[in-house]
């Protein structure tokens, strides 16, 4: 035994399990009177938000929810969604935030898979939730305690489905004296499901330690000040809002809630509430860029946006710079709590041309400060690729901001963690300054005549055409070349361009073999977070007849 191990044991005074729940208690203690939540006409201070969360925790505890219990929620970005992020983990229970765009069958499958005991649901989603609950009863024999949220900002139809109405349920319970964290920081804090594009979705289990550290990393990465005014354009159901419910709590900031992600509503909230931070997928940033200039009038504060969820096109990064929004590009996955790397800006970049700044900022960058490892490795040998900007490998992570694993799926967990790294499936190069640049998802690389084509590279060129609002490039079977690029395109309102003109545009900027052989003007399927669903487009492409 070392000298430094003698009579120097861990104890309550010097060792506490890390949990982001502690941020809520601190803000309620030291920033009690400051605004915590803004939603329509509703205003809650940090003291009130803490009390409401503690009442919710008490109500859940009275219903039998405790360590290891799962609480599912079907909620938009409302105060109740903030509160479940504070109350559920405080009981040692596990939060399951459901994607509000899923169909009834998938909702039922997920709630059964994670063995949910309680469902808190907004009335807007009553039709699909009623179907999901019926499927849970008939197919799985599972009954849930259902709590209805009647949001003051929702004026549409929607039946009450449950035994309790949220506000009355809270009022019936005295708040817990304290929102406690877990005894073990390795305890699960949340389960989030991947998209399930091939087979059943996988349940990503995250822990208190990782959520705490990534919440801190968000603030450090973005150099966020105390008391940020944060707009919820990112769905909180997506990777628990990239851990920002806890980041905002840590900084005593204000959650500005938003039920609908629309350009007018976003810009109005920024103007009325002095919003200075928001996160979103590229498509949402593009909405802001393409909104009429008069909608941005009156926004005089510096607005900082974080972009992730898909590789942002260069035109989006450049467009945000032109309207004066400061954009930080991050990268991650559900399995690493949302963002886990950042295109960390260096002072010297400001001296570069706008196009070069756009290129530099468009990279996936370097690991978060509290993520122990991020590398581009040969997936066969796990050897690091040279930092030459040319040799492709797979992005891999290791460290405290990596999931526990996939629920009830030891085979997938073992495969994801082979060799002591989490395998992302994203193909990238390591540039000479050791910043990472994604080239494509492994399944999205197009191999034409033996040559690799990055769909992202082709998409970047398409986005540079002024008429293109959204695009996606996938492989199309080809009798001669094996595969050729097929482009799906959505145009900006009021714009027009022909397929031949877009092909000519691409020919001017790309090698001939990379140019799309076909352009289709069709609606592009997207997830609720704005990520393009390429698996649907690949299915469309497979049904197309190949041409030389």
C-alpha positions in Angstrom: 0.0 0.0 0.0 1.3 3.4 -1.0 1.9 6.1 1.6 -0.9 8.1 -0.1 -3.4 5.2 0.3 -3.1 5.2 4.1 -6.1 6.8 6.0 -7.0 8.8 2.9 -10.2 7.0 1.8 -13.0 8.3 -0.2 -15.9 9.6 1.9 -19.0 11.8 1.6 -17.0 14.9 2.3 -14.6 14.4 -0.6 -16.2 12.2 -3.2 -19.6 12.5 -4.9 -20.8 10.7 -8.0 -21.0 13.0 -11.0 -24.5 13.7 -12.2 -25.9 16.7 -14.1 -28.8 16.8 -11.6 -26.5 18.7 -9.3 -26.5 21.7 -11.7 -30.2 22.2 -11.1 -29.8 22.3 -7.3 -26.9 24.8 -7.6 -28.8 27.2 -9.9 -31.9 27.0 -7.7 -29.6 27.9 -4.8 -27.5 30.7 -6.2 -29.7 32.0 -9.1 -33.1 31.4 -7.6 -34.7 34.6 -8.9 -33.2 34.5 -12.4 -35.3 33.3 -15.4 -35.0 29.6 -16.2 -37.8 29.0 -18.7 -39.7 31.1 -21.1 -42.6 29.6 -23.0 -45.3 31.8 -24.5 -46.8 33.7 -21.6 -45.3 31.3 -19.0 -42.2 32.4 -17.0 -40.4 30.2 -14.4 -37.4 31.2 -12.3 -34.8 28.7 -11.3 -36.4 28.4 -7.9 -39.7 27.6 -9.6 -38.2 25.2 -12.1 -36.4 23.3 -9.4 -39.6 23.1 -7.3 -41.7 21.9 -10.3 -39.0 19.3 -11.1 -38.9 18.2 -7.4 -42.8 17.8 -7.4 -42.6 15.7 -10.6 -39.9 13.5 -9.0 -42.1 13.1 -5.9 -45.1 12.2 -8.1 -43.0 9.6 -10.0 -41.7 8.2 -6.8 -45.2 7.8 -5.4 -46.0 5.9 -8.6 -43.3 3.4 -7.9 -40.6 4.9 -10.1 -37.0 4.3 -8.8 -33.5 3.3 -9.8 -33.6 1.4 -13.1 -37.2 2.3 -13.9 -37.8 3.7 -17.4 -40.0 6.8 -17.9 -40.9 7.5 -21.5 -41.9 11.0 -22.7 -43.6 12.1 -25.9 -43.1 15.9 -25.7 -42.1 18.9 -27.8 -39.7 21.5 -26.5 -41.8 22.7 -23.6 -41.2 23.4 -19.9 -42.3 19.9 -19.1 -39.6 18.5 -21.4 -37.0 20.5 -19.4 -38.5 19.3 -16.1 -38.3 15.6 -17.0 -34.6 16.0 -17.7 -34.2 17.1 -14.1 -36.7 14.9 -12.2 -36.3 11.5 -13.8 -32.5 11.2 -13.3 -32.9 12.5 -9.7 -34.7 9.3 -8.9 -32.1 7.1 -10.5 -34.7 6.3 -13.1 -33.9 6.3 -16.9 -35.3 8.8 -19.3 -36.6 7.7 -22.7 -37.4 10.7 -24.9 -39.5 9.5 -27.8 -39.1 10.9 -31.3 -42.4 12.8 -31.9 -42.5 11.8 -35.6 -42.4 8.1 -35.1 -45.4 5.9 -36.0 -47.4 3.9 -33.4 -45.8 0.6 -34.1 -42.3 1.9 -33.5 -43.3 3.9 -30.4 -44.9 0.7 -29.0 -41.8 -1.3 -29.9 -39.4 1.1 -28.1 -41.5 1.5 -25.0 -41.8 -2.3 -24.7 -38.1 -2.8 -25.4 -37.0 -0.4 -22.6 -39.8 -1.7 -20.3 -41.3 1.7 -19.7 -43.5 2.1 -16.6 -44.7 5.6 -17.2 -45.5 7.7 -20.2 -45.8 11.5 -20.1 -47.3 12.7 -23.3 -48.5 16.0 -24.9 -52.1 16.1 -26.1 -50.9 17.0 -29.6 -49.7 13.5 -30.1 -52.8 11.7 -28.6 -53.9 10.0 -31.9 -50.6 8.2 -32.5 -50.0 7.6 -28.8 -53.4 6.0 -28.4 -52.6 3.6 -31.1 -49.2 2.8 -29.5 -50.8 2.2 -26.2 -53.3 -0.2 -27.8 -50.4 -2.1 -29.4 -48.6 -2.3 -26.1 -51.6 -3.9 -24.5 -52.5 -6.3 -27.4 -49.1 -7.4 -28.5 -47.0 -7.1 -25.3 -49.5 -7.2 -22.5 -48.0 -4.0 -21.1 -50.0 -1.3 -19.3 -48.4 2.1 -18.6 -49.3 4.9 -16.2 -50.1 7.7 -18.6 -49.8 11.4 -17.7 -51.2 14.0 -20.1 -49.6 17.4 -20.7 -52.0 20.2 -21.6 -49.6 22.8 -22.8 -50.8 26.4 -22.6 -49.3 27.1 -26.0 -51.2 24.2 -27.8 -54.6 25.2 -29.0 -55.3 22.1 -31.2 -57.3 19.0 -30.6 -56.1 16.0 -28.6 -57.9 13.6 -26.2 -56.8 13.0 -22.6 -55.4 9.5 -22.5 -54.2 9.0 -19.0 -55.1 8.8 -15.3 -53.5 12.1 -14.5 -53.1 15.6 -15.9 -49.6 16.9 -15.5 -50.2 20.2 -13.6 -52.7 18.6 -11.2 -50.4 15.7 -10.6 -47.6 18.0 -9.6 -49.8 20.1 -7.4 -50.9 16.9 -5.5 -47.3 16.1 -4.4 -45.0 18.1 -2.1 -41.6 18.6 -3.7 -38.7 16.4 -2.7 -36.4 18.2 -0.4 -33.5 17.7 -2.8 -32.9 16.4 -6.3 -30.2 13.8 -5.6 -27.9 12.2 -8.0 -27.2 8.5 -8.1 -24.9 6.6 -5.8 -23.0 5.3 -8.8 -22.2 7.7 -11.7 -22.1 4.7 -14.0 -25.9 4.3 -13.5 -27.9 4.8 -16.6 -29.4 8.3 -17.1 -31.2 7.8 -20.5 -31.9 5.5 -23.3 -32.2 6.9 -26.8 -33.0 4.9 -29.9 -31.1 5.0 -33.2 -33.1 5.5 -36.3 -33.4 1.8 -37.1 -32.7 2.2 -40.8 -31.7 -1.5 -41.0 -33.7 -3.8 -38.8 -34.9 -2.9 -35.3 -33.4 0.3 -33.8 -30.7 0.0 -31.1 -31.3 1.4 -27.6 -28.3 3.6 -26.7 -27.8 3.6 -22.9 -25.9 6.6 -21.5 -24.7 7.2 -17.9 -24.7 10.1 -15.4 -20.9 10.6 -15.7 -21.0 11.0 -19.4 -23.9 13.4 -19.3 -22.2 15.5 -16.7 -19.0 15.7 -18.6 -20.6 16.4 -21.9 -22.7 19.2 -20.4 -19.5 20.8 -19.1 -17.8 20.2 -22.5 -20.6 22.0 -24.3 -19.9 25.2 -22.2 -16.2 24.9 -22.5 -16.2 24.2 -26.2 -18.5 27.1 -27.0 -17.0 29.4 -24.3 -20.6 30.0 -23.1 -20.9 32.7 -20.5 -23.1 32.6 -17.4 -26.8 33.2 -18.1 -27.0 32.3 -21.8 -30.4 32.7 -23.4 -30.7 29.4 -25.2 -33.4 28.8 -27.9 -34.7 25.2 -28.3 -34.6 24.7 -32.0 -32.9 21.3 -31.5 -35.5 18.7 -30.4 -34.8 17.7 -26.8 -35.7 14.2 -27.7 -32.6 14.0 -29.9 -29.7 12.8 -27.7 -31.3 14.5 -24.8 -30.8 17.8 -26.6 -27.1 17.2 -26.9 -26.9 17.5 -23.1 -27.9 21.2 -23.3 -30.8 20.9 -20.8 -28.0 20.3 -18.2 -25.5 22.8 -19.7 -28.1 25.6 -19.4 -28.8 24.6 -15.8 -25.1 24.6 -15.0 -24.8 28.2 -16.3 -28.0 29.6 -14.8 -29.3 30.3 -18.3 -32.7 30.6 -19.7 -34.5 27.9 -21.8 -36.5 29.7 -24.5 -38.9 26.9 -25.6 -40.3 26.5 -29.1 -43.0 24.0 -30.1 -42.5 24.6 -33.8 -39.2 25.0 -35.7 -40.1 27.6 -38.3 -38.0 30.5 -39.6 -40.5 33.2 -38.5 -40.9 31.7 -35.0 -37.1 31.3 -34.5 -36.3 34.8 -35.5 -39.2 36.3 -33.5 -38.0 34.4 -30.4 -34.4 35.7 -31.0 -35.6 39.2 -31.2 -38.1 39.2 -28.3 -36.1 37.2 -25.8 -32.5 38.3 -26.6 -31.5 34.7 -27.6 -27.8 34.4 -28.1 -27.3 30.6 -28.4 -29.1 27.8 -30.4 -28.3 24.4 -31.9 -29.6 22.8 -35.0 -29.0 20.6 -38.0 -27.9 22.3 -41.2 -31.4 22.4 -42.7 -32.6 24.7 -39.8 -29.7 27.1 -40.3 -30.6 27.1 -44.0 -34.1 28.2 -43.0 -32.6 31.2 -41.3 -30.3 32.1 -44.1 -33.1 31.9 -46.7 -35.7 33.8 -44.5 -36.7 37.3 -45.8 -34.2 39.8 -44.4 -37.0 41.8 -42.7 -37.6 38.8 -40.4 -34.1 39.3 -39.0 -34.7 43.0 -38.3 -34.3 44.0 -34.7 -31.9 41.2 -33.8 -29.0 43.3 -32.6 -27.3 40.9 -30.2 -24.5 38.5 -31.3 -26.2 35.1 -32.1 -24.1 32.0 -31.9 -25.3 28.8 -33.5 -24.0 25.2 -33.2 -24.4 22.9 -36.2 -24.3 19.2 -36.3 -26.5 16.2 -37.2 -25.1 16.0 -40.8 -22.0 17.3 -42.6 -22.9 20.9 -43.2 -22.6 22.1 -46.8 -20.0 24.9 -47.3 -22.8 27.1 -48.6 -24.5 27.0 -45.2 -21.5 27.9 -43.2 -20.7 30.7 -45.6 -24.3 31.9 -45.7 -24.4 32.2 -41.9 -21.2 34.2 -41.8 -22.7 36.6 -44.3 -25.7 37.4 -42.2 -23.5 37.8 -39.1 -24.3 34.6 -37.1 -21.3 32.9 -35.5 -21.4 29.2 -36.2 -19.5 26.5 -34.4 -19.4 23.1 -36.2 -19.5 20.0 -33.9 -19.7 16.3 -34.7 -21.0 13.3 -32.8 -23.5 10.5 -32.6 -26.2 9.3 -30.2 -23.6 6.9 -28.8 -21.3 9.8 -27.7 -24.1 11.9 -26.2 -24.5 14.1 -29.3 -21.5 16.3 -30.1 -18.1 15.0 -29.0 -15.7 16.8 -31.4 -15.5 20.4 -32.6 -13.9 22.4 -35.4 -12.1 24.4 -32.8 -11.5 27.9 -34.3 -7.9 29.3 -34.2 -7.3 33.0 -34.2 -5.2 32.7 -37.3 -8.2 31.5 -39.3 -9.7 35.0 -39.1 -7.0 36.2 -41.5 -8.0 33.8 -44.2 -10.5 34.4 -47.0 -14.1 33.7 -46.3 -14.0 30.6 -48.6 -10.9 29.3 -46.7 -12.6 30.0 -43.3 -15.6 28.1 -44.6 -13.4 25.1 -45.5 -11.6 25.1 -42.1 -14.9 25.4 -40.2 -16.5 22.7 -42.2 -14.3 20.0 -40.8 -15.3 17.7 -37.9 -12.2 18.9 -36.1 -10.8 17.6 -32.8 -12.1 15.8 -29.8 -14.0 17.6 -27.0 -11.6 18.4 -24.1 -13.1 15.7 -21.8 -13.3 13.0 -24.5 -10.2 11.0 -24.0 -9.7 9.8 -27.6 -10.7 10.5 -31.2 -8.8 9.0 -34.0 -9.0 8.1 -37.7 -8.0 4.4 -37.8 -7.8 1.7 -40.4 -10.8 -0.4 -39.4 -9.0 -3.7 -40.2 -5.7 -3.0 -38.3 -6.7 -0.1 -35.9 -3.5 1.7 -37.0 -3.9 5.4 -37.3 -3.9 6.7 -40.9 -1.3 9.3 -41.8 -2.1 12.9 -41.4 -2.0 13.6 -45.1 -5.6 14.6 -45.8 -5.9 11.8 -48.3 -5.8 8.4 -46.6 -9.3 7.4 -45.5 -10.1 5.6 -42.3 -12.9 5.3 -39.8 -13.5 7.8 -37.0 -13.4 6.2 -33.6 -13.9 7.4 -30.0 -12.9 6.3 -26.6 -13.4 7.8 -23.2 -15.9 8.9 -20.6 -18.3 10.4 -23.1 -19.1 7.1 -24.8 -22.3 5.1 -24.1 -22.6 2.1 -21.7 -23.7 0.1 -24.7 -26.9 -1.1 -26.5 -29.7 -2.3 -24.3 -30.4 -6.1 -24.6 -27.9 -6.3 -27.5 -24.6 -7.7 -26.4 -23.5 -8.7 -29.9 -24.0 -5.1 -31.3 -22.3 -3.7 -28.2 -19.3 -5.9 -28.6 -19.0 -5.1 -32.3 -19.2 -1.4 -31.6 -16.4 -1.6 -29.0 -14.0 -3.9 -30.9 -10.4 -3.2 -30.2 -11.2 -0.8 -27.3 -12.7 1.9 -29.5 -16.2 2.9 -30.4 -16.6 2.5 -34.1 -18.7 5.3 -35.7 -18.9 4.0 -39.3 -18.0 7.4 -40.6 -15.1 7.5 -43.1 -12.7 10.5 -42.8 -9.2 11.7 -43.4 -6.8 13.3 -40.9 -5.4 16.6 -42.2 -1.9 17.8 -41.5 -3.0 20.0 -38.6 -4.7 16.8 -37.2 -8.2 18.1 -37.7 -10.6 15.4 -38.9 -12.6 15.8 -42.1 -15.4 13.3 -42.9 -15.6 12.1 -46.4 -18.7 9.9 -46.0 -20.5 7.3 -44.1 -19.1 3.9 -45.1 -22.4 2.9 -46.7 -22.6 6.2 -48.6 -19.4 6.0 -50.5 -20.2 5.5 -54.2 -17.8 3.1 -56.0 -18.0 3.8 -59.7 -15.7 1.9 -62.0 -13.4 1.1 -59.1 -13.2 4.8 -58.1 -14.5 6.1 -54.7 -16.8 9.0 -54.9 -17.7 10.9 -51.7 -21.4 11.8 -51.8 -20.7 14.7 -49.5 -18.3 16.3 -52.0 -20.9 16.1 -54.8 -23.6 17.5 -52.4 -21.3 20.4 -51.5 -21.0 21.4 -55.2 -24.8 21.1 -55.7 -25.4 23.4 -52.7 -23.2 26.0 -54.3 -25.9 26.5 -57.0 -28.1 29.4 -55.9 -31.4 27.5 -56.7 -30.7 24.5 -54.5 -32.3 24.4 -51.0 -31.6 20.7 -50.2 -29.9 17.8 -51.9 -28.7 14.3 -51.3 -26.6 12.1 -53.5 -26.7 8.3 -53.4 -25.5 5.4 -55.5 -27.6 4.1 -58.3 -27.0 0.7 -59.9 -25.3 1.0 -63.3 -24.8 -1.9 -65.7 -21.4 -0.5 -66.9 -19.8 1.2 -63.9 -21.4 -0.7 -61.1 -22.7 2.5 -59.4 -23.0 6.1 -60.5 -24.2 9.2 -58.5 -27.9 10.0 -58.4 -28.9 13.4 -57.1 -32.2 14.2 -55.4 -32.8 18.0 -55.2 -35.3 20.4 -53.6 -35.3 23.9 -55.0 -35.7 27.2 -53.1 -39.1 28.8 -53.3 -39.4 30.9 -56.5 -36.2 29.4 -58.0 -35.9 27.2 -61.1 -33.2 25.2 -62.7 -33.1 22.2 -65.0 -31.4 18.9 -64.5 -29.1 19.7 -67.4 -28.1 23.0 -65.9 -27.2 21.3 -62.6 -25.2 18.7 -64.3 -23.3 21.4 -66.2 -22.7 23.2 -62.9 -21.2 20.0 -61.4 -19.1 19.4 -64.5 -17.4 22.8 -64.0 -16.4 21.9 -60.4 -15.9 18.1 -60.3 -14.0 15.4 -62.1 -16.2 13.8 -64.8 -16.8 10.5 -63.0 -18.1 12.3 -59.9 -20.8 14.2 -61.8 -24.4 12.9 -61.2 -25.7 10.9 -64.1 -29.3 11.7 -63.1 -31.0 14.5 -61.2 -34.4 14.1 -59.7 -36.5 17.0 -58.3 -38.3 15.3 -55.5 -39.1 15.9 -51.8 -36.2 14.7 -49.7 -37.2 12.7 -46.6 -35.8 14.1 -43.4 -35.9 13.2 -39.7 -37.5 15.5 -37.2 -34.0 16.9 -36.5 -33.5 17.8 -40.1 -31.1 14.9 -41.0 -31.7 13.6 -44.5 -32.8 10.0 -44.5 -30.6 8.6 -47.2 -31.7 5.0 -46.6 -35.1 5.9 -48.1 -33.4 7.5 -51.1 -31.2 4.4 -51.6 -34.4 2.4 -51.7 -35.8 4.6 -54.4 -32.5 4.4 -56.3 -32.5 0.6 -56.2 -35.8 0.5 -58.0 -34.5 2.7 -60.9 -33.4 1.0 -64.1 -29.7 1.4 -64.7 -28.5 3.2 -67.7 -25.1 3.6 -69.3 
